[in-house]
Amino acid sequence: MHYNFFTVIGISLLGTVISSFLAIIPALHVYNVIAIILFTFGGLSTLIPQDLLPYLFLGMISGYVVLNTITSIFLSAPDESMIFVVLPGQKMLLAGRGYEAAIITGFGSIVAGVFLFLITPIVVKFLPVIRKLLMPHLFWILGAVSVYMLQSEWPKGLERGKTGWARFFEAWRHLSVGLLTFFASGLLGFIVMTKNPLPPTRAFQGMLPMFVGLFAIPWVLTNIVSQKSIPPQYNPRSVDLGFSSVVTAMIAGGLGGLLAATFPILTAGLGGLLAGQAVASKDERVFVISQGVSKTVYYVGSFLFFFIPGAHLGKGGLVAMMRPFYIPVSPRGFYFALGALLVCLCVAFFLLLFYTRIVIKLLARISYRTISAFTLVLLLAIVYLMTGVYGLFIAAVATAIGLLPVMYGSRRVNCMGALLFPVTLNMAGYGGAFARLIGLG
């Protein structure tokens, strides 16, 4: 690589600025935009040298992971990495503390940058060995994660029945919906992964309609039907966070994000859940910060590790898309990427401060129901433009599944069965048999 550090910083910041506009569009995932850029790269090669493309995308991911906090908290259109932070974030929003929720989540991204900087020597030396040891056992590890996720959900019934059977059914009302959500979303995910109904020209966007339907549309529909209003938001001049709280959040979110960034299918929300319970973080603000840490380590770390030459640690769709365009050959490129990441996260955080104030002013002038209706139209338009009529059908089925936890109060993370169920089956070697069982073989 013959470019200097300032050139890398410049192209990375360009990516951050680009994604700052994309991140505030509900449900428009940065990976979908990057896929389109790579699909049309022939027309961009004269503008951006091929070996600078990874740094442009690194900047885009850094901007997205910080700024998508706005749509997740204020518009209830999260991706799978934000499903845990939205509930406490929504509680803070309804208490007039939406600005604080967005800022401390964004601050978690800065903490994540520090975490990635500190663990770099460990990652380079030990993580390839650990991953090599665990990969043959990944199918049962994913299965154990699924079982733990389902078993860790407790009954939420507030009424105590007069008879034993009444109490039994009250306890299992939420739990059974959680199981139904997991296996229904798992079946949908298996069908989409096995025989994607989208035409070949749009198959690379195959997961978009499913995740929009599972995680975004149900929340927006709830906002429209409930007709809830957003109270005036308080803009604090400072947020009181103790050093021990920040360290706890960094450990919990960092470990969770590192798990998700290293091993297939695990996402930031699941990783944060496991690590957060492991360190017993109960404080609401610590939890929100830790989820900001987790999703940043998950998104950015999984791509940052791609720059380590010879380690083969990169994970995810973006790494797969980039391999034909870029092969890391020098540690210099990795350290450039790490430096660019820290700069981009800081710039994205200041953009978050600015954008959040604008959104709060809009919420004060426009009803939340109107904004939710506009968001729903935008979600459907994105799905249709990127995946066509078949994509709308997938989104409709996914929405029906995604509404189950919303209506019955079970965990929305159970929708992650869309990934955990089919991938675990395939890794265990039973994917083909199950496909034949349901008529897809």
N, C-alpha and C positions, 0 to 999 in steps of 0.2 A: 504494500500500500504506500503510495507516494504523496498522499495528501497530508497537510499539516493539521494540527489539532484545531486551529481556528476555523478551517474549512469544514471540518466535521461538526463543530459546534454550530456553525451557520446553517448547514443543511438540516441538522437535527432541530434547531429552533424553527426553521421553516415548517417542518413537519408538525411541531407543536402548535404553531399558529393555525395551520390548516385544520388540525383536529379540534381546535378550540371552537370552530364554527360547526363542525360535524357532531361533536359530543353533545350539544344541546338540542339536537334533533332526536326526539324519543325513538328508542329501539333501533336506531341506525348504528350498527356495530362497526367499529373501526376496521375489523377484519374484512367485512363485506366491501368496504371502500378500497382497502388495500388489494383485495382480489381483483377488483375492477381495474385498478391501476396496473397491476401486473398483466392482466389480460390484454391491456392496450399498450404495453410497454414499448412496443415498436415505434409508436409515435412520440414517446417521451425520451427515448434514448439520446436524442440530440440535446435535450435540456438537462438531464441528470445522468451523469456517468454511472455505469452499472455497479461499480464497487462502492458508490455512495448511497445507493438505494437502501441498504440495511439501516443506515443512520437516519435517513429520512423517515423510515417506518418506525425506528426506535423513538424518534421525536413525536410521531403521531400517536403511538401507544402511550407515551408518557403524558401527553396532553389529554388523551381520551380518559385514561384511568383516573385522573384528577377531576376533570370537568363533567364526566357523566354522573357525578354525584348530584348535580343540579336536577337532572331529569328524574333520577331515582328518588330523591326526597321530595321535590316540589311537584312533580308531575306523575309520580307513581308508575314509572315505566322502567323498571330495573332490568339488568341482564342477570345471568345466573350467578354472577359473583357478588351481587348486591342484595340477595334475597334476605339476608339476615339483618343488614344495617337499615333496611327500609322500615321495618316495624318500629324499632326505637327511634329512627329518624322521623317517622310519621308522628309518633307520640310527641316528640320535641316540636315538630311543626305545629301541631294542634295546640300546643302550650305556648305558642308565640316564640319558640326558640329554633325555628328552622335555619336561621343564619348560623347559629352556633353549631347545629348538627352538621351543616355543610362544611363549615370551616374546620371542625375537629376531624371530620372524615378526610378532608384534604390534607390536614396536618399529618394524618396517618401516612399519607403518601410520602411526605418528607422524611418521616421516621423510617419508612421502608427503604428509602434511598440510603440512609445511614446504615441500616441493617445490612443491605446488600454490600456496601463498602466494607463493613467490618468482617463479613463472612467470606469475602473473596478468597483469602488464603486457604480456608477450610474447603470451600467448594472446589477449587482447582485441584487440591490434593486428594481429598477423601470421597467426595460425592460420586465420582465415576465408579469407585470400588463398591460403595454402598448400593448404588443403583444396579450394578452388575450382579451383586449377590441377591438382591430382592426381586429382580425382574421375573425370574422363573416362578416365583410364588405370588405374582401380582393378582392372579385370578381370585385366589382365596382371600387376599388382603382386601380387594374391592368388595367381595362378598361379605366380609366381616364389617366393612364400613357401612354397607347397606343395612345389615342386621342391626348394628349399633344405632344407626340413624332412626330406624323404625322403633326399636325397643326403648330408646331414650325419650320418646314422646309420652307424656303422662296424661291421664284423663283430665279434662278441663271442665267437667260438669259442676255446676254450682248448686244444683238441687240434690238433696239427699232423699231418695225414694223410701217409701214406707216398707217395702218388702225387699228381700235379697235379690230377686230377679230384676226389680225396678232399678236398684242400685247397679246391678251388673250391666244392664242395657244402657244406663246413663253413662257409665264409665267407658263402655266400648263404642259409644256413638261417634266420638271423635277418632278413636284409635282405628276403627274399621274404615272410616273415610280415608285416613292416612294410608292404610294398606291398599285400599282401592285406588287411590291416586298414584301410588308408587307403581303398581302393576299395570294400571291402564296407561300411564305415561311410558312405562317400559315397553309395553306392546307397541305403542305408536312409534317410539324410537327405534324398535327392532324393525318395523315395517319400512320406515324411512331409510334406515341404513342398509337394509337388505335389498329392497326394490324401490328405489326413490322414484316417485311418480312424475317428478319434474323432467322436462325435456333436457337432452344432453347439454344444450347450450347454457342452461341455467342450473345444472346439477351442482356446481360449486357453491351455490347459495342454498343448498338443500336444508340446512339446519335452521335457517333464518325464520321461515314461517312457523316452525314448531316451537321455537323458543319465544317468539313474539306472542303466540297463542297461549303458551303455558304461563309466562311470567308478566307480560305487559298488558295485554288486552283485558284480562279479568280485573286487574286493579283499576284500570281506567273506567271500565263499565261500572264497577262499584262506586267510584266517585260520582258518576253521572246519576245513578239510581238513588244513591243516598242523599244527594243534594247538600252535602256538607259544605260549609264555608270555612275559609281560612282566617283565623283571627289576626289582628295586626301583629307584625313580626318585630321583635326587639333586636336592634343592632348593637350588640355590646362592643365597647371599645377594647376589651380584653377578655380572655378566657382563662380562668384559674385552673391550671393543670399542674399537679405535683410531679416532681421528678420520678418518684416511685411509680406513679400511675402510668407515665409515659414508658418507663422501662418494662413494666408488666405488659402493656399493650404491644410493645415492640417484640417481646418474647413470644406472646400468644399469637399475634398476627403473623410474625415473621416465621415461626415454626409451621403454622398452618399454610401460609403462602408458599413456603419452601417445599412442603409435601406436595402441594398442588402443582407447583412449577416443575417438579422433578418426575412425577409419576403420571401416566396417562389417565384421563377421565376425571380424576380428582380436580375439583374447582376451588376457588378461593373461599366460597361460602362454606363448603364442607370441611376444607382444611382448617378454616378459622374456628368452626364449631368444635372440631376434635381438639385442637391446641388450646382453645379458650377454656374448655372444660377440664383439660389436663392441668392448667395452672389456676383453675378456679377463679376466673375473673368475673366478678358479679357487678361491679360498678358500671352504670349505664354508659358513662363517657369513656371509660376504659374499653368497654365492649365496642363502641362505635369507632374509636381510634384503631383498635386492633383489627377491625374489619377493613378499615382504610389501608392499614399495613398489609393485611393478607391479600387483598385484591391487587395491590400494586406489585408485591413480590410475585404473585401468580402471573399477572400479565407481563410485566416488564422483565422479571427474573427469568421466566421461561424462554424469552427471546434473548436476553442479555447473555445467558449461558451458551447460546448458539455461537457467540463470538470467540469462545475459548477453543483454540485450535486443537484438534485431535481428541477432544473429550466426548464429543457426541452427546452433550447434555441438553441441547435445545429440545423443546417440546411444543407441540401444538400445530395448528393449521398453518400459521404464518411461517414457522420454521420449515415445514414441508414445502410451502410455496417458494421460499427463498433459496432452497438448496440448488436448484438449477441455475440460479443467478450469482450465487456468492458462496465461496468456500473459505473459511478463515484459515490463514496460513501463518500468522504472526501474533504473539501476545500483545504487540503494540496496538493492534486493532481492538482487542478486548479492553485495554485500559483507556483507549480513546472513547469507546462506547460507554464505559463506566463513568468517565468524566462528563460526557455529553448528557448522560442520564440524569446526573445530579443537577446540572444546570437547567435542563428541561423541566424537571419536577418543580424546581423553585419558581421558574417563570410561569408554569401552569398554575401553581398555587396562587400567585398574585392575580392571574387572570380569573381564578375562581372567586376571589374577593370582589372583583369588579362585576363579574357576570351575576353573582348571587344577589347583589344589591339591585341590579336591573330587574331580575326576575321578581324580587319582592315588591318592587314598585308596580310591576305589571299585575301582580296578584291583588294589589290594593285597588286597582282600577277595573279589572275584569273579573267576573265571577269565576269561581273555581270550576263550576259546572261547564261553563263555556270553554274554558281552557281544556278541560278533560274531553269535551266533545271534539274540539279541534285536534287534540292529541290522537283520539281514536281514528278520525279521518286520515290523519297523517300516517298512522301505523298501517292502516289498510292500504293506503296509496303506496307506501314503501314495499309492502309485501307483494302487491300486484305488479309494480314496475320491475321488481327484481326477480320474481318467481312466477308471475302470471296467474291464471285462473286456478291451476292445480295448487299453487302456493296458498291461495285464499282458502281452498278446501282443507288443506292440512292445518292452516291456522284456525279454522272453524272447529275442527275436531279437537285440536290442542286447547282451544279456549274452553270447550265444554269440560275437559279434564281439569284445566287450571281453575275453573270456578268451584270445583268441589271443596278444596281447602278454604276458599274465601267464604263459601256459604255455610260450612259446618265447623269452621274454626280449628281445623287441623293445621299441621305444619305445611307451609308452602314449599319447603325444601324437598318434600316427597316427590315433587315433579321432576327432581333430578334422576328419578328412575328412568327417564327417557335416555339417559346415557349409561347409568350404572348397570341396569338390567341387561341390555343387549351386549355391551362390551364384556361384562363378566361372563355371560354365556359363551361368547365367541372365544374368549381367552381360555375358558375351561374346556373348549372343544365340543360344546353341545349346540353351538349356533346352527349348524347345518341340520341337525336332527330336529331342533325346535322349528326351523323354517319349514321343514317337510311336514311337521305335525300341524302347523296352521295353514298349510297349503301354499307356501311361498317357495318350496324347494323344487 
